[in-house]
Amino acid sequence: MIVEETFYRRDEVAREPRTLPATTYNLAHVLLTHAAGGCLFVPIRGMQYLAVLDNEEFIFVDREGGRMIEIAWRHFRPGARAALDAPVAYEAVYYSAAAAQVMRRLQGEFHKALVQLQGRAPAPAPARVIKLPARGS
């Protein structure tokens, strides 16, 4: 089933450079790779937010605020890091006055939500290779 949602942006209030821990960035991209349609919805239950991830940005929507984007994480620079376990630089864009306050908890709660989402993924099934006889044998 494909779900299509539309979200809206207010005027930008502020932006700031930040870094995302490698474990969070890497897990988000692993889950995004397996998502149908190139988009991943991540409920952040501890904050009543919804994260929507795609290859360009991660947006965060307050479930009480309708379809208005509160925060967007954009311009990830994973190529600028020296190792896969180094933090990834990005830019946080705020679309509400309260967004800077929300950001204080968001990275930690987002990581917890990603771990929960990964835990609900189906377990890989065992596989084996069956050798077929060659043609004409």
C-alpha positions as YAML, in Angstrom:
chain: A
units: angstrom
residues:
- id: 1
  name: MET
  ca: [0.00, 0.00, 0.00]
- id: 2
  name: ILE
  ca: [1.38, 3.41, -0.98]
- id: 3
  name: VAL
  ca: [0.54, 6.35, 1.27]
- id: 4
  name: GLU
  ca: [0.72, 9.88, -0.05]
- id: 5
  name: GLU
  ca: [0.82, 12.83, 2.34]
- id: 6
  name: THR
  ca: [1.25, 16.55, 1.77]
- id: 7
  name: PHE
  ca: [3.05, 18.78, 4.27]
- id: 8
  name: TYR
  ca: [3.42, 22.56, 4.28]
- id: 9
  name: ARG
  ca: [6.17, 24.96, 5.31]
- id: 10
  name: ARG
  ca: [5.71, 28.25, 7.09]
- id: 11
  name: ASP
  ca: [8.26, 31.02, 6.68]
- id: 12
  name: GLU
  ca: [11.64, 30.05, 8.06]
- id: 13
  name: VAL
  ca: [12.31, 31.35, 11.58]
- id: 14
  name: ALA
  ca: [15.96, 30.30, 11.99]
- id: 15
  name: ARG
  ca: [18.59, 27.81, 10.89]
- id: 16
  name: GLU
  ca: [21.73, 26.44, 12.46]
- id: 17
  name: PRO
  ca: [24.52, 23.98, 11.63]
- id: 18
  name: ARG
  ca: [24.41, 20.77, 13.64]
- id: 19
  name: THR
  ca: [25.82, 17.24, 13.63]
- id: 20
  name: LEU
  ca: [23.97, 13.95, 13.82]
- id: 21
  name: PRO
  ca: [25.60, 10.94, 15.50]
- id: 22
  name: ALA
  ca: [26.76, 8.36, 12.98]
- id: 23
  name: THR
  ca: [24.65, 5.60, 14.54]
- id: 24
  name: THR
  ca: [21.48, 7.64, 14.00]
- id: 25
  name: TYR
  ca: [22.38, 8.75, 10.46]
- id: 26
  name: ASN
  ca: [23.45, 5.26, 9.38]
- id: 27
  name: LEU
  ca: [20.37, 3.56, 10.87]
- id: 28
  name: ALA
  ca: [18.06, 6.11, 9.24]
- id: 29
  name: HIS
  ca: [19.58, 5.43, 5.84]
- id: 30
  name: VAL
  ca: [19.50, 1.65, 6.25]
- id: 31
  name: LEU
  ca: [15.77, 1.84, 7.05]
- id: 32
  name: LEU
  ca: [15.18, 4.35, 4.25]
- id: 33
  name: THR
  ca: [16.85, 1.99, 1.77]
- id: 34
  name: HIS
  ca: [14.31, -0.71, 2.64]
- id: 35
  name: ALA
  ca: [11.30, 1.65, 2.56]
- id: 36
  name: ALA
  ca: [8.84, 1.37, -0.29]
- id: 37
  name: GLY
  ca: [8.60, 4.44, -2.48]
- id: 38
  name: GLY
  ca: [11.80, 6.07, -1.24]
- id: 39
  name: CYS
  ca: [10.11, 7.65, 1.79]
- id: 40
  name: LEU
  ca: [10.01, 6.52, 5.42]
- id: 41
  name: PHE
  ca: [7.48, 7.55, 8.09]
- id: 42
  name: VAL
  ca: [8.87, 7.34, 11.63]
- id: 43
  name: PRO
  ca: [6.47, 7.96, 14.54]
- id: 44
  name: ILE
  ca: [8.25, 9.58, 17.49]
- id: 45
  name: ARG
  ca: [5.75, 8.60, 20.15]
- id: 46
  name: GLY
  ca: [7.62, 10.11, 23.10]
- id: 47
  name: MET
  ca: [7.14, 13.57, 21.60]
- id: 48
  name: GLN
  ca: [3.98, 13.07, 19.51]
- id: 49
  name: TYR
  ca: [5.91, 13.95, 16.34]
- id: 50
  name: LEU
  ca: [6.14, 12.29, 12.96]
- id: 51
  name: ALA
  ca: [9.42, 12.21, 11.05]
- id: 52
  name: VAL
  ca: [9.28, 11.82, 7.29]
- id: 53
  name: LEU
  ca: [12.56, 10.84, 5.67]
- id: 54
  name: ASP
  ca: [13.63, 10.92, 2.05]
- id: 55
  name: ASN
  ca: [17.01, 11.16, 0.35]
- id: 56
  name: GLU
  ca: [16.96, 14.98, 0.44]
- id: 57
  name: GLU
  ca: [15.88, 15.82, 3.98]
- id: 58
  name: PHE
  ca: [14.23, 14.68, 7.19]
- id: 59
  name: ILE
  ca: [11.15, 16.68, 8.19]
- id: 60
  name: PHE
  ca: [9.40, 16.70, 11.56]
- id: 61
  name: VAL
  ca: [5.70, 17.39, 12.02]
- id: 62
  name: ASP
  ca: [3.91, 17.92, 15.33]
- id: 63
  name: ARG
  ca: [0.89, 15.61, 15.26]
- id: 64
  name: GLU
  ca: [-1.17, 18.29, 17.00]
- id: 65
  name: GLY
  ca: [-0.14, 20.93, 14.45]
- id: 66
  name: GLY
  ca: [-1.72, 19.38, 11.38]
- id: 67
  name: ARG
  ca: [0.44, 19.12, 8.31]
- id: 68
  name: MET
  ca: [2.80, 21.98, 9.10]
- id: 69
  name: ILE
  ca: [6.52, 21.21, 9.14]
- id: 70
  name: GLU
  ca: [8.13, 22.36, 12.40]
- id: 71
  name: ILE
  ca: [11.75, 21.38, 11.67]
- id: 72
  name: ALA
  ca: [13.67, 20.17, 8.64]
- id: 73
  name: TRP
  ca: [17.13, 18.61, 8.66]
- id: 74
  name: ARG
  ca: [18.75, 19.37, 5.33]
- id: 75
  name: HIS
  ca: [22.05, 19.40, 3.48]
- id: 76
  name: PHE
  ca: [23.55, 16.30, 5.08]
- id: 77
  name: ARG
  ca: [27.26, 16.01, 4.35]
- id: 78
  name: PRO
  ca: [28.24, 12.37, 4.99]
- id: 79
  name: GLY
  ca: [31.12, 12.65, 2.52]
- id: 80
  name: ALA
  ca: [32.81, 15.27, 4.69]
- id: 81
  name: ARG
  ca: [33.41, 12.85, 7.55]
- id: 82
  name: ALA
  ca: [36.68, 10.93, 7.88]
- id: 83
  name: ALA
  ca: [35.11, 7.64, 9.04]
- id: 84
  name: LEU
  ca: [31.73, 5.91, 8.98]
- id: 85
  name: ASP
  ca: [31.45, 6.25, 12.76]
- id: 86
  name: ALA
  ca: [32.02, 10.04, 12.71]
- id: 87
  name: PRO
  ca: [29.07, 12.44, 13.12]
- id: 88
  name: VAL
  ca: [27.40, 13.81, 9.99]
- id: 89
  name: ALA
  ca: [27.07, 17.58, 9.56]
- id: 90
  name: TYR
  ca: [23.69, 18.96, 8.53]
- id: 91
  name: GLU
  ca: [21.59, 22.09, 8.74]
- id: 92
  name: ALA
  ca: [18.51, 22.36, 10.98]
- id: 93
  name: VAL
  ca: [15.83, 24.71, 9.64]
- id: 94
  name: TYR
  ca: [13.16, 25.92, 12.07]
- id: 95
  name: TYR
  ca: [9.67, 26.90, 10.96]
- id: 96
  name: SER
  ca: [8.20, 27.86, 14.35]
- id: 97
  name: ALA
  ca: [9.31, 29.80, 17.41]
- id: 98
  name: ALA
  ca: [9.13, 26.64, 19.55]
- id: 99
  name: ALA
  ca: [11.31, 24.57, 17.20]
- id: 100
  name: ALA
  ca: [14.62, 25.39, 18.91]
- id: 101
  name: GLN
  ca: [13.17, 24.14, 22.19]
- id: 102
  name: VAL
  ca: [11.91, 20.95, 20.50]
- id: 103
  name: MET
  ca: [15.36, 20.32, 19.00]
- id: 104
  name: ARG
  ca: [16.79, 19.78, 22.49]
- id: 105
  name: ARG
  ca: [15.04, 16.39, 22.72]
- id: 106
  name: LEU
  ca: [14.48, 15.57, 19.07]
- id: 107
  name: GLN
  ca: [17.76, 13.87, 18.11]
- id: 108
  name: GLY
  ca: [17.64, 11.47, 21.06]
- id: 109
  name: GLU
  ca: [13.96, 10.64, 20.66]
- id: 110
  name: PHE
  ca: [14.39, 10.24, 16.89]
- id: 111
  name: HIS
  ca: [17.14, 7.68, 17.44]
- id: 112
  name: LYS
  ca: [14.94, 5.72, 19.88]
- id: 113
  name: ALA
  ca: [12.11, 5.73, 17.32]
- id: 114
  name: LEU
  ca: [14.45, 4.42, 14.60]
- id: 115
  name: VAL
  ca: [15.60, 1.58, 16.87]
- id: 116
  name: GLN
  ca: [11.96, 0.67, 17.62]
- id: 117
  name: LEU
  ca: [11.13, 0.73, 13.92]
- id: 118
  name: GLN
  ca: [14.10, -1.51, 13.16]
- id: 119
  name: GLY
  ca: [12.93, -3.94, 15.86]
- id: 120
  name: ARG
  ca: [9.55, -4.29, 14.17]
- id: 121
  name: ALA
  ca: [11.10, -5.18, 10.80]
- id: 122
  name: PRO
  ca: [10.56, -8.79, 9.78]
- id: 123
  name: ALA
  ca: [13.40, -11.09, 10.71]
- id: 124
  name: PRO
  ca: [15.43, -12.31, 7.77]
- id: 125
  name: ALA
  ca: [14.42, -15.80, 6.72]
- id: 126
  name: PRO
  ca: [17.05, -18.50, 6.27]
- id: 127
  name: ALA
  ca: [18.01, -19.15, 2.68]
- id: 128
  name: ARG
  ca: [19.89, -21.82, 0.83]
- id: 129
  name: VAL
  ca: [21.12, -22.25, -2.72]
- id: 130
  name: ILE
  ca: [19.74, -25.19, -4.66]
- id: 131
  name: LYS
  ca: [22.06, -26.58, -7.29]
- id: 132
  name: LEU
  ca: [20.15, -27.29, -10.48]
- id: 133
  name: PRO
  ca: [21.37, -29.86, -12.96]
- id: 134
  name: ALA
  ca: [22.93, -28.45, -16.11]
- id: 135
  name: ARG
  ca: [20.82, -28.44, -19.27]
- id: 136
  name: GLY
  ca: [21.03, -31.55, -21.36]
- id: 137
  name: SER
  ca: [22.12, -33.76, -18.47]
...
